[in-house]
Amino acid sequence: MPIITALTISTRKNDYVNIFVDGDFYVQVHIDIVTKYGLKKGGEISTELAAKLHDDKRTVYVKQTALRFVCYKPRTEQQVRTKLRDKEFTPDEITLAIEFLYEFDYLNDDDYCRMFINDYLLRKKTSSKKLYLELKKRGIHDERITKALDLYYPKDDTYQMAIAAANKKWRTVQFKPIEKQRKSVSDYLQRQGFDWNTVKQVLNELFQSDKH
């Protein structure tokens, strides 16, 4: 049976241990795994223990990969799942990582919706429809999006949102002929998800004869 001949702390990651078996490098694992199995010089590596070491190493790796991803900036559950699939983790490994993130409050799609809506509106005035589509692209379920928009989107200010968006766009096209200005602003507002009645009202106000 293979025998552990040495254990050394990794020079690059001091919470990892290099395990040598029969004089050759065998595997690098987190120090918690060494403690969990009581690994030490002279210990035997059975087939069963080798399988457990492999599984535990993968579990630590998938959790760390997921944690780094969500700590860089807020993510949705679907974004995490997609990232881990791209890294070729198994469905079971991905489930373990997702459960880990939820357990320690690193993942919360309701909080993500709130932050996304508030941050987006600070940067760009847009419609609830546009926000709905953006959140949908990020894998948020319909019911959760609707609830978040009801709570955090200022529906009473939709017209003022459209006016602000129109003025911002107009400043980039103000030196074009009036009709091109109108078309550019109109197209922009529609891309932002504002309904046609709102767009018409905004255009009428923005391009009154005594304005712009």
N, C-alpha and C positions, 0 to 999 in steps of 0.2 A: 504494500500500500504506500502511495506517495507520502513523503515526510516533509514537514515544514523545516527548512534549514536556516531561514533568516526572515526577520521582519524589520523593515526600515521605514522611517518617516519620509514621505515624498518631499523632495527639495522645492518643488513648485507649489504644492498644496499641503500645508502642514497638518490638515485634518484628514489626510489620506495616508494609507500605509501600503508599502510595496511588500508583497508576500513572495518569498522564494521557496520553491519546492525541489528537493533533490539537487540543489545548487543552481537551479535556473529560475529566472523570473517567471512567476506564475500568474499573478493578477494584482491589480491595485484596487483596494476597497476603502470605503470610509471607515474611520476609526471606530465608529459605533458598531459596525459589523464585526470588527475584531473583538470588541468587548462582548457583543451578543453571543458569539460562539466560543469565546474563551480561546481564541487562536494564539498559539505560542510556539516558540522554537521547539522542535521535537514532536509536535502534534501531528496526527495523521489526517490526511485528506481523503475521506471516503467518497465513493461515488455520490452518495446522498448529500454529504456536506458540500461537495463541489457544485451540485445542482442548486443548493440553497444559496451558496455564495453568488452564483451567477444571477439568480432571481433577485436577491437583495441588492446586488450591485445595480441591476437595471432599475429597480424601484427607486433607489437613491438618485440615480441619474435622471429619470423622467421627472421626479419631483423638483430637482434642481433646475432642470431645463424649463419647466413650467414656471417656477418661481422667478427666475431671471426674466422671463418674458413679461410677466405681469408687473414686475417691479420697475421695468423700464418706463412704462406708462400704463394707464388703466386699459384693461382688455375685457372682452365679453367671453362667456364660456365657449361660444362657437369659435372665436378667434384662437383661443387656447387649443381647442381640439384640432383645428386645422393645422396649427403650427406643429403640434406633436405628431399628427399623421404625416406631415411633410418630413419630419425627422425619423419616420419609419418605426415609431413605437407601436406596440400591439394595442388592440382595443382594451384589453384588461389593464395594461400599463397606463393608458390614457385615463381610464376610469379612476385608478388609484391616485393619479396626479390631480384630477379634478376634485375628488373628495378631499384631498389634502389641502388644496387651495380654499375650498369652502370652509373646512374645519378651522382654519386660521384666518378667516375673513380677508383673504387676498382676492376673492372673486365674489362679485355681487352685481348681477345684471341690473337690478333696480337702481343702485347707486350709479352704475355706469350711465344709465339713461339720464338721470338727473344731471350729472356732470357734463355729459355730452351736449345736452340741450342748452344748458346755461353757458358753457364755453363757446359753443357754435354761435349763439346769438350775440355774444360779446364781440365776436370777430366779424360776423356777417348777419345782417337782418334778412330773414327768410321766412318761408311759410311753414305751417305745421306739416303740410304734405311733403315738403322737401326733407324735413327732419325725420318724418316717418320712413321715407325711402332710405335715408342714410343709415338709420338704426336697423332697418330690415336687412341691408347689405351686410351688417355686422353680426347677423344671426340672432337678433332679438325677436322673440315671439310677438305676434300681433297684439295679443291681450296686454302684454307688458308695455309695449310701445304706446298703445292707446291710453293706458292708465298714466304713464309718465307725461304724455302730452297734455292730458287733462289737468295734471298737477302743476306742470312747470312751463307750459307754453302760454304766453299772455294773449289769449284769443281776442280779448277786447281791444288789443293794440294792433291787430292784424293790419289795418289800413295804415297806421303810422309806420309799421314795419315795412310795408310796401313803399311808402313815400321815401323812407330813409334809404332803402335799397335802390330805388329809382334815381334819387339824387346822386348817390355814390356812382352809379353807372353813368349818369348823364355827364358827370365831370370828366369822364374819359373820352366822351364823344362830342363834347360841346362845340368843337370847331367844325363839325361836319354840317352839311345842309340839314335843315329842320326835319325833313321827312326821314333822313337816315338816322337822325337822333331818335326820333319817335320809334322807328323800327328796332333800333338797337336796344332801347330801354324796354320796349314791349317784349322782345324776344328774351331778354334777360329776366324780366319778372316772371314770364311763363316758365322759364327753366328753373326758377326758384320755387315753382309750385303754386304761385298765386292764381286764383281763379280769374276768369276773363272779366267778370264784372268789376272786380277790384282793379285789375290792370287798366280797364277803360277809365275808371274814375281817376286813377293816378295820372294817366296820360293827359286827361282833360285838365287836371289841376296843374300839372308840370308845364304844359305847353300852352297855357293861356296866353293871349296876345301880349299881356303886360308882364309876362314872366319869361326869363331866359331868352 
